Amino acid sequence: MKIVLATHGSLGDLHPFMALGLELKAQGAEVVLASHPDYRQKVEAAGLTFHDYGASRETYTRDLRMAPEAIIHRLTRDHGFMIKRLIAPYLETAVADLRPLVAGADVVVGSSFAYGAHIAAQLEQKPFTVIALQPTVMMSVYDPPKVKKAPFIFNPTQDWQRHYNRLIIRAGEGFMASTQSSIRRIYKKFGLKPHMSLGGILSDHQTLALYDPVFGQIEPDFPPNTHICGFPFYDSEDGRAPLLTPDLKVFLENGPPPLVFGLGSAVVTGGGAFYRTAIEVTRHLNARAVLLVGADSPLLKQDHGPDILAISYAPHSLLFPRCHAIIHHGGIGSTAQALRSGRPQLVVPVFADQFDNARRVTRLGAGKHLNYDQWTMHKAITALTTVLDDPDITIHAQETRLSLSRHDGAATAAVLILTPSH
């Protein structure tokens, strides 16, 4: 079978698709991964065929006349910005680029916002599988996502609370209608009916949730033929086997397990203040720390003393299990790796699904959360001390790690994609 995988976004969006692509290839499929041109070298180094889909970082900065950190800043404050400015202007071009590729495929698999791939699949009459990377995009009234702009939604136990949640979600759909209108117009231009919700594309073929059942269950209002597969894991920096750098190895071996502070691959662009506070917090706690600051951070050129190491990136699968606690932004990729490590967490959500992921980590008892806009030295010390001093958090983190070890999200999803009955 020939499978086309399509995704937009940061490394938290790309890595699950790379894990899935490699598993599909191992099971005998011919795989093409379509994503931002910036990812070509990494994807090809991993052994997957790549196809350009969507704009590059350079194109965004040129067309928007905004520096990368300004784009991220805007994205964290306006969900509609992603749809209106990062996806819609390039959608028709994306459809044209993808149609020849999709025409020769058996199945198209896309993330919740891969509208170009969805349109191309419908035009070429190919089955389209939606990949839900996090519970937020499922928009269930039974287990509703926590979002910053709707903190008043219920965790329902009664019918009236679910009805209330339904009204809130409908209000959100009305609020987002103008944002999605440009997408809907393009569907209609191609003679197609747009099937979408607040969480993105709704597929009548199948939906594969690439998160662990302990993180979210199937709910009665999920789309038909939904499967919860488990987390897929991939975290190489360059597409080759993940390794710890010699400097990081030496640091880890010459002292007690450190705290790890990270903001993923997107939020990290404007995270200077977060890391400076993290340094103060670490010193106050007489601890050691690894700061994952991104390749462009000025902190890389500064001497922070023997107990603090600032590096651009490290494979989470190798670093997290060797740390004392993980302080991160709550992106789904970082959250999954933190849960997999069995270490306590403090989630510091910034935008989008991160607030809901933080809620679910707290619900599991595997950590606590503190909103990014509350990240001050005093509040950070208080929250982190609670995480470090509570033995129950460590116990729950280890229990969650064991649960995750029972599910291979990439392998399960690959079987479902390759099975004709699905």
Beta strands, then each sheet from edge to edge (+ up, - down):
strand 1: 2-6
strand 2: 30-35
strand 3: 49-52
strand 4: 107-111
strand 5: 128-132
strand 6: 196-197
strand 7: 200-201
strand 8: 206-209
strand 9: 226-228
strand 10: 259-262
strand 11: 289-292
strand 12: 308-311
strand 13: 325-328
strand 14: 345-347
strand 15: 367-369
sheet 1: 3+ 2+ 1+ 4+ 5+ 8+ 9+
sheet 2: 6+ 7-
sheet 3: 12+ 11+ 10+ 13+ 14+ 15+
end
